[in-house]
């Protein structure tokens, strides 16, 4: 081998070592970035030794798809779980002190106290005040539920804006990837950026990825709607705030195709949008319906009826569907929004010029409804009858999520149980889906991430290689100097 050939080989080895060192240094720098994939400098034998052929990025498309799937599932479950926990805290409070069951139990206790001393006007007033508190809590509960629906709707709108922005970023990253592959030089940084964007999209919408020539991709939702193909497809949504009890929320559409809402406490929702749609249009609507059914039951239970069993129609008594309304809703049929409008009739309210003793005597709707016809101060029949109705079975509309016939007190307790059961199931499922997501993330990281120990070991090997090449060049330099001296 000639000295010039040896020198070329040594110089090329230095160049290769420099390029490989840059790759290893870049790997070590990117080790803390979860979106960075390991790079490796691939070499090939050449006439002057070896040369770096390319810098290949480590990929595992199957694991990436599984990780995106687990990420979407976890984000959807966690979103629903968070909303359930938040609304439970708002509607029930610590130890259920704000719950409708607690207010209803307090009202029942005031009735029982009044029935034991029906001549006591203060106890009559206390019972009516407790009824006002119950009606007020029903109004407040309805308002709080709709506020949660407002929040969910606004959150959906924010996610739609975000996903459209991400799709524009995806177009830029994907264009860089395709352009690099067309000239035979992979843009590894663009690939990292593209995978990071896909993960952010998967948090919002569940996606499926199809790879094409030159590493181009097509992105669809799991139900087949195209999100991205060369260019982004539009994700659309029209916010409906403010919400009322009867407001129907608008759909989110991907390229014109509706995004399905999740179902169940261990939700089928993948991504935050599907979970928020479920909470807005199913969970919160059921809670509103349950509050409305409790309100309807109160109007029915405290309606004034013909004390003689005659033909007089039942009319609203202590509770009215709205101020001045005397109609009693049909049994077992939900009245949407009733919890937002229910009030205590002014005829019973001392502060409004009414008489709390009408709760004992009857007659708020006229003389035909007077039960205490002898004006006896010890008359307790009506009060006991009202208290008994709170514990007696009545029909409830199963559309609110709690089917069957039960008492008002039991229904209020079942409503708490319904929410608590959904919350508990959602929390458990969140833990399970988080574990799956973390496991797939770990597998993906082990496959495509950076092992700093291995990189440091490789860096040490490259240092030795550099020293050997440098020594070789030094030896060749000395030999050339000696040769030049002899030629003189």
C-alpha positions as CSV (number, residue, x, y, z in Angstrom):
1,X,0.0,0.0,0.0
2,X,1.4,3.4,-0.9
3,X,1.8,6.2,1.6
4,X,-0.8,8.3,-0.3
5,X,-3.4,5.5,-0.1
6,X,-2.7,5.0,3.6
7,X,-3.1,8.7,4.1
8,X,-6.4,8.8,2.3
9,X,-7.7,5.9,4.4
10,X,-6.6,7.6,7.6
11,X,-8.2,10.9,6.6
12,X,-11.4,9.2,5.6
13,X,-11.4,7.4,8.9
14,X,-11.2,10.7,10.7
15,X,-14.0,12.1,8.6
16,X,-16.2,9.0,9.4
17,X,-15.4,9.2,13.1
18,X,-16.3,12.9,13.1
19,X,-19.7,12.2,11.5
20,X,-20.4,9.3,13.8
21,X,-19.4,11.4,16.8
22,X,-21.8,14.0,15.7
23,X,-24.6,11.4,15.5
24,X,-23.8,10.0,19.0
25,X,-23.6,13.5,20.5
26,X,-27.0,14.3,18.9
27,X,-28.4,11.1,20.4
28,X,-27.2,12.0,23.9
29,X,-28.6,15.5,23.5
30,X,-32.0,14.1,22.5
31,X,-32.1,11.5,25.2
32,X,-34.4,13.6,27.3
33,X,-36.9,14.3,24.5
34,X,-39.7,11.7,24.4
35,X,-40.3,12.6,20.7
36,X,-36.7,12.0,19.6
37,X,-35.8,8.8,17.9
38,X,-32.4,7.2,18.0
39,X,-30.1,7.8,15.0
40,X,-27.4,5.4,13.7
41,X,-24.7,6.2,11.2
42,X,-24.5,3.3,8.7
43,X,-21.2,2.6,7.0
44,X,-20.1,0.7,3.9
45,X,-16.7,-0.5,2.6
46,X,-15.1,1.7,0.0
47,X,-11.8,1.8,-1.9
48,X,-10.4,4.2,0.6
49,X,-11.5,2.2,3.7
50,X,-15.1,2.9,4.8
51,X,-17.5,5.7,4.5
52,X,-20.8,6.7,6.2
53,X,-23.5,5.7,3.9
54,X,-26.5,7.3,5.7
55,X,-27.9,8.3,9.1
56,X,-30.9,6.1,9.8
57,X,-33.6,6.9,12.3
58,X,-34.8,4.0,14.4
59,X,-38.6,3.4,13.8
60,X,-41.2,0.9,14.8
61,X,-44.5,1.8,13.0
62,X,-46.4,-1.0,14.7
63,X,-45.5,0.1,18.2
64,X,-46.1,3.7,17.3
65,X,-49.7,2.9,16.1
66,X,-50.3,0.9,19.3
67,X,-49.0,3.8,21.4
68,X,-51.2,6.3,19.6
69,X,-54.2,4.0,20.2
70,X,-53.4,3.6,23.9
71,X,-52.8,7.4,24.2
72,X,-56.2,8.2,22.7
73,X,-58.0,5.7,24.9
74,X,-56.3,7.0,28.0
75,X,-56.9,10.7,27.2
76,X,-60.6,10.0,26.6
77,X,-61.0,8.0,29.8
78,X,-59.1,10.5,31.9
79,X,-61.1,13.4,30.5
80,X,-64.4,11.7,31.4
81,X,-63.1,10.7,34.8
82,X,-62.0,14.3,35.6
83,X,-65.4,15.7,34.6
84,X,-67.3,13.1,36.7
85,X,-65.1,13.9,39.7
86,X,-65.6,17.7,39.3
87,X,-69.3,17.5,38.8
88,X,-69.7,15.2,41.8
89,X,-67.7,17.7,44.0
90,X,-69.9,20.5,42.7
91,X,-73.3,18.8,43.0
92,X,-72.7,16.9,46.3
93,X,-69.9,18.6,48.1
94,X,-68.1,17.1,51.1
95,X,-70.1,14.2,52.7
96,X,-72.9,14.9,50.2
97,X,-73.9,18.1,52.1
98,X,-75.0,19.8,48.9
99,X,-76.8,16.8,47.5
100,X,-80.5,16.9,46.7
101,X,-80.9,13.8,49.0
102,X,-79.5,15.8,51.9
103,X,-81.8,18.7,51.3
104,X,-84.8,16.4,50.8
105,X,-84.0,14.6,54.1
106,X,-83.8,17.9,55.8
107,X,-87.2,18.9,54.5
108,X,-88.7,15.5,55.5
109,X,-87.3,16.0,59.1
110,X,-89.0,19.5,59.3
111,X,-92.2,17.9,58.2
112,X,-92.0,15.3,60.8
113,X,-91.3,17.9,63.5
114,X,-94.3,19.9,62.3
115,X,-96.6,16.9,62.3
116,X,-95.7,16.3,65.9
117,X,-96.8,19.8,66.9
118,X,-99.2,21.0,64.2
119,X,-100.3,24.0,66.3
120,X,-96.7,25.4,66.3
121,X,-96.6,28.2,63.7
122,X,-92.8,28.4,63.9
123,X,-92.5,24.8,62.9
124,X,-94.9,25.4,60.0
125,X,-92.7,28.3,58.9
126,X,-89.5,26.2,59.3
127,X,-91.0,23.4,57.1
128,X,-91.9,26.0,54.4
129,X,-88.4,27.5,54.6
130,X,-86.9,24.1,54.2
131,X,-89.1,23.5,51.2
132,X,-87.8,26.8,49.7
133,X,-84.2,25.7,50.4
134,X,-84.9,22.4,48.6
135,X,-86.5,24.2,45.6
136,X,-83.5,26.6,45.5
137,X,-81.1,23.8,45.6
138,X,-82.9,22.2,42.7
139,X,-82.6,25.5,40.7
140,X,-79.0,25.7,41.6
141,X,-78.3,22.1,40.6
142,X,-79.8,22.6,37.2
143,X,-77.7,25.8,36.8
144,X,-74.5,24.0,37.8
145,X,-75.2,21.1,35.4
146,X,-75.7,23.5,32.5
147,X,-72.5,25.4,33.5
148,X,-70.7,22.1,33.1
149,X,-72.3,21.6,29.7
150,X,-71.1,25.1,28.8
151,X,-67.6,24.2,29.8
152,X,-67.6,20.9,27.9
153,X,-68.9,22.7,24.8
154,X,-66.2,25.4,25.0
155,X,-63.6,22.7,25.6
156,X,-64.7,20.9,22.5
157,X,-64.4,24.2,20.5
158,X,-60.9,24.7,21.8
159,X,-59.9,21.2,20.9
160,X,-61.3,21.6,17.4
161,X,-59.2,24.8,16.9
162,X,-56.2,23.0,18.3
163,X,-56.5,20.0,16.0
164,X,-56.9,22.2,13.0
165,X,-53.7,24.0,13.9
166,X,-51.9,20.6,14.4
167,X,-53.1,19.4,11.0
168,X,-51.5,22.5,9.4
169,X,-48.3,21.7,11.3
170,X,-48.5,18.1,10.1
171,X,-48.7,19.3,6.5
172,X,-45.5,21.2,6.9
173,X,-43.7,18.3,8.6
174,X,-45.0,15.7,6.2
175,X,-43.9,17.9,3.2
176,X,-40.4,18.1,4.6
177,X,-40.3,14.3,5.1
178,X,-41.5,13.5,1.5
179,X,-39.2,16.1,0.0
180,X,-36.2,14.6,1.7
181,X,-37.0,11.0,0.7
182,X,-37.5,12.1,-3.0
183,X,-33.8,13.2,-3.1
184,X,-32.7,10.1,-1.1
185,X,-31.9,12.0,2.1
186,X,-34.3,11.3,5.0
187,X,-35.2,14.4,7.1
188,X,-35.0,12.7,10.5
189,X,-35.8,15.9,12.4
190,X,-39.0,16.3,10.3
191,X,-39.9,12.7,11.1
192,X,-39.5,13.4,14.8
193,X,-41.6,16.5,14.4
194,X,-44.3,14.6,12.5
195,X,-44.5,11.8,15.1
196,X,-44.8,14.4,17.9
197,X,-47.7,16.1,16.0
198,X,-49.4,12.8,15.5
199,X,-49.2,12.2,19.3
200,X,-50.8,15.6,20.0
201,X,-53.6,14.9,17.5
202,X,-54.2,11.4,19.0
203,X,-54.9,13.0,22.4
204,X,-57.8,14.8,20.8
205,X,-59.0,12.4,18.2
206,X,-58.3,8.7,17.7
207,X,-56.3,8.2,14.5
208,X,-55.1,5.6,12.1
209,X,-52.0,6.0,9.9
210,X,-51.4,4.7,6.4
211,X,-47.8,4.9,5.0
212,X,-47.2,5.5,1.3
213,X,-44.3,6.1,-1.0
214,X,-41.5,8.4,0.1
215,X,-42.7,8.1,3.8
216,X,-45.9,10.1,2.9
217,X,-48.8,9.3,5.3
218,X,-52.6,9.4,5.2
219,X,-54.2,10.0,8.6
220,X,-57.8,9.0,9.3
221,X,-60.0,8.8,12.3
222,X,-60.7,5.2,13.5
223,X,-64.2,5.4,12.1
224,X,-62.8,6.1,8.6
225,X,-63.1,9.9,8.2
226,X,-60.0,11.4,6.5
227,X,-58.1,13.9,8.6
228,X,-55.1,14.4,6.4
229,X,-54.1,13.4,2.9
230,X,-51.5,15.7,1.3
231,X,-53.4,18.5,2.9
232,X,-55.5,18.8,6.1
233,X,-59.2,18.1,6.0
234,X,-61.3,20.5,8.0
235,X,-62.6,19.6,11.5
236,X,-65.7,21.7,12.1
237,X,-67.9,22.6,15.2
238,X,-70.4,25.3,16.1
239,X,-70.5,26.1,19.8
240,X,-74.0,26.2,21.4
241,X,-73.3,28.2,24.6
242,X,-75.0,29.1,26.8
243,X,-76.8,25.8,27.5
244,X,-80.2,25.4,28.9
245,X,-81.9,22.1,30.1
246,X,-83.3,21.4,26.6
247,X,-80.3,22.5,24.5
248,X,-79.0,19.9,22.1
249,X,-75.3,20.2,21.5
250,X,-73.9,20.4,18.0
251,X,-71.8,17.6,16.5
252,X,-68.1,17.7,15.7
253,X,-67.4,16.8,12.1
254,X,-64.2,15.5,10.4
255,X,-64.4,16.1,6.7
256,X,-68.2,16.2,7.1
257,X,-68.4,12.9,9.1
258,X,-69.7,13.2,12.7
259,X,-67.3,12.2,15.5
260,X,-69.1,9.6,17.7
261,X,-69.4,10.3,21.4
262,X,-68.2,7.8,23.9
263,X,-70.4,5.5,25.8
264,X,-70.2,3.9,29.3
265,X,-68.3,4.8,32.4
266,X,-65.4,2.6,31.2
267,X,-65.8,4.7,28.1
268,X,-65.5,3.8,24.5
269,X,-64.4,7.4,23.9
270,X,-60.9,7.8,22.4
271,X,-59.5,11.3,22.6
272,X,-60.8,14.3,24.5
273,X,-63.5,15.4,22.0
274,X,-65.4,12.1,22.2
275,X,-65.2,12.1,26.0
276,X,-66.5,15.7,26.2
277,X,-69.3,14.9,23.8
278,X,-70.3,12.0,26.0
279,X,-70.2,14.1,29.1
280,X,-72.1,17.0,27.6
281,X,-74.8,15.1,25.8
282,X,-75.2,12.0,28.0
283,X,-73.8,12.2,31.5
284,X,-74.8,15.8,32.2
285,X,-78.2,15.3,30.4
286,X,-78.9,12.3,32.7
287,X,-78.1,14.3,35.8
288,X,-80.3,17.1,34.6
289,X,-83.1,14.5,34.0
290,X,-82.7,13.1,37.5
291,X,-82.9,16.5,39.1
292,X,-86.0,17.2,36.9
293,X,-87.6,13.9,38.0
294,X,-87.0,14.8,41.7
295,X,-88.6,18.2,41.0
296,X,-91.6,16.6,39.3
297,X,-92.0,14.1,42.1
298,X,-92.1,17.0,44.6
299,X,-94.8,18.8,42.7
300,X,-96.8,15.6,42.5
301,X,-96.3,14.5,46.1
302,X,-97.4,17.9,47.5
303,X,-100.2,18.6,45.1
304,X,-103.6,19.4,46.6
305,X,-106.2,16.9,45.9
306,X,-110.0,16.7,46.6
307,X,-110.1,15.8,50.3
308,X,-113.5,14.2,49.8
309,X,-112.3,12.0,47.0
310,X,-114.5,13.9,44.6
311,X,-113.9,15.1,41.1
312,X,-111.8,18.1,41.8
313,X,-108.5,17.8,39.8
314,X,-105.1,17.7,41.5
315,X,-103.5,21.1,41.5
316,X,-100.0,22.2,42.5
317,X,-99.8,22.9,46.2
318,X,-96.6,23.6,48.1
319,X,-94.4,23.2,45.0
320,X,-95.2,24.7,41.6
321,X,-93.6,24.0,38.3
322,X,-93.1,27.8,38.0
323,X,-94.5,30.8,39.9
324,X,-98.3,30.8,39.8
325,X,-98.6,27.5,37.8
326,X,-101.1,25.1,39.1
327,X,-100.8,22.2,36.7
328,X,-99.4,18.9,38.0
329,X,-97.1,17.1,35.5
330,X,-98.2,13.6,34.3
331,X,-96.9,10.7,36.4
332,X,-93.7,9.0,35.2
333,X,-93.1,11.5,32.4
334,X,-90.0,13.8,32.6
335,X,-90.5,17.5,32.3
336,X,-87.2,18.8,30.9
337,X,-85.9,21.8,32.9
338,X,-88.4,21.5,35.7
339,X,-85.7,21.6,38.3
340,X,-84.6,25.0,37.0
341,X,-88.1,26.5,37.4
342,X,-89.6,24.8,40.5
343,X,-90.7,27.2,43.2
344,X,-92.6,27.2,46.5
345,X,-96.0,28.6,46.0
346,X,-96.3,32.2,47.4
347,X,-99.6,31.1,49.2
348,X,-97.4,29.2,51.7
349,X,-94.6,31.7,52.1
350,X,-95.0,34.0,55.1
351,X,-92.4,36.4,53.6
352,X,-94.6,36.7,50.4
353,X,-97.7,37.3,52.5
354,X,-98.8,33.7,52.5
355,X,-99.7,31.3,55.3
356,X,-97.4,28.4,56.2
357,X,-100.3,26.7,58.0
358,X,-101.8,25.9,54.6
359,X,-99.4,23.0,54.7
360,X,-101.5,21.6,57.6
361,X,-104.9,22.8,56.6
362,X,-104.9,22.8,52.7
363,X,-106.9,25.2,50.6
364,X,-104.2,27.0,48.7
365,X,-106.3,26.4,45.6
366,X,-109.6,27.3,47.1
367,X,-112.1,26.2,49.7
368,X,-112.7,22.9,47.9
369,X,-109.2,21.8,48.8
370,X,-109.4,22.5,52.6
371,X,-108.6,19.3,54.5
372,X,-108.8,20.7,58.0
373,X,-112.5,21.7,57.8
374,X,-112.8,22.2,61.5
375,X,-109.7,24.4,61.8
376,X,-108.4,22.1,64.5
377,X,-104.9,23.2,65.6
378,X,-104.0,19.6,66.3
379,X,-104.8,18.4,62.8
380,X,-101.8,16.5,61.3
381,X,-103.4,14.2,58.8
382,X,-102.2,16.2,55.7
383,X,-98.7,16.7,57.1
384,X,-98.3,13.0,57.8
385,X,-99.7,12.3,54.3
386,X,-97.1,14.5,52.7
387,X,-94.3,12.9,54.7
388,X,-95.6,9.5,53.7
389,X,-95.6,10.4,50.1
390,X,-91.8,11.1,50.2
391,X,-91.3,7.4,51.2
392,X,-94.0,5.9,49.0
393,X,-93.2,4.4,45.5
394,X,-94.0,6.5,42.4
395,X,-93.2,6.1,38.8
396,X,-90.0,7.7,37.4
397,X,-89.0,8.2,33.8
398,X,-86.2,5.7,32.9
399,X,-84.9,8.2,30.3
400,X,-83.0,9.9,33.1
401,X,-80.9,6.7,33.6
402,X,-82.6,5.3,36.7
403,X,-85.5,3.1,35.7
404,X,-88.3,1.7,37.8
405,X,-90.7,2.7,40.5
406,X,-89.3,3.9,43.9
407,X,-89.8,6.6,46.5
408,X,-88.6,10.1,46.2
409,X,-86.1,9.6,49.0
410,X,-84.7,6.5,47.4
411,X,-84.6,8.1,44.0
412,X,-82.5,11.0,45.3
413,X,-80.2,8.4,47.0
414,X,-80.0,6.4,43.7
415,X,-79.1,9.6,41.8
416,X,-76.0,10.0,44.1
417,X,-75.3,6.3,43.7
418,X,-75.6,6.6,39.9
419,X,-73.0,9.4,39.7
420,X,-70.8,7.7,42.3
421,X,-70.9,4.4,40.4
422,X,-70.0,6.1,37.2
423,X,-67.2,8.1,38.8
424,X,-65.7,5.0,40.5
425,X,-65.8,2.9,37.3
426,X,-64.3,5.7,35.3
427,X,-61.5,6.2,37.9
428,X,-60.6,2.5,37.8
429,X,-60.7,2.4,34.0
430,X,-58.4,5.5,33.9
431,X,-55.8,3.7,36.0
432,X,-56.0,0.6,33.7
433,X,-55.7,2.6,30.5
434,X,-52.9,4.8,31.9
435,X,-51.0,1.6,32.7
436,X,-51.5,0.3,29.1
437,X,-50.4,3.7,27.7
438,X,-47.3,3.8,29.9
439,X,-46.4,0.2,28.9
440,X,-46.7,0.9,25.2
441,X,-44.7,4.1,25.7
442,X,-42.0,2.1,27.5
443,X,-41.8,-0.5,24.7
444,X,-41.6,2.3,22.0
445,X,-38.9,4.1,24.0
446,X,-36.9,0.9,24.4
447,X,-37.2,0.3,20.7
448,X,-36.6,3.7,19.3
449,X,-35.3,5.9,22.2
450,X,-31.7,6.6,23.3
451,X,-29.8,4.5,25.8
452,X,-27.3,7.0,27.2
453,X,-25.0,4.2,28.6
454,X,-24.7,2.6,25.1
455,X,-24.1,6.0,23.5
456,X,-21.4,6.9,26.0
457,X,-19.7,3.5,25.4
458,X,-19.9,4.2,21.6
459,X,-18.4,7.6,22.1
460,X,-15.5,6.1,23.9
461,X,-14.9,3.6,21.0
462,X,-15.0,6.5,18.6
463,X,-12.5,8.4,20.6
464,X,-10.1,5.4,20.4
465,X,-10.8,5.2,16.7
466,X,-10.0,8.9,16.3
467,X,-6.7,8.5,18.3
468,X,-5.7,5.5,16.1
469,X,-6.3,7.4,12.9
470,X,-4.5,10.5,14.2
471,X,-1.5,8.4,15.2
472,X,-1.5,6.8,11.7
473,X,-1.6,10.2,10.1
474,X,1.3,11.2,12.4
475,X,3.4,8.2,11.4
476,X,2.7,8.8,7.7
477,X,3.7,12.4,8.1
478,X,7.0,11.4,9.6
479,X,7.6,8.9,6.8
480,X,6.8,11.5,4.2
481,X,9.2,13.9,5.9
482,X,12.0,11.3,5.9
483,X,11.3,10.5,2.2
484,X,11.5,14.2,1.3
485,X,14.8,14.5,3.1
486,X,16.3,11.6,1.1
487,X,15.0,13.0,-2.2
488,X,17.0,16.2,-1.5
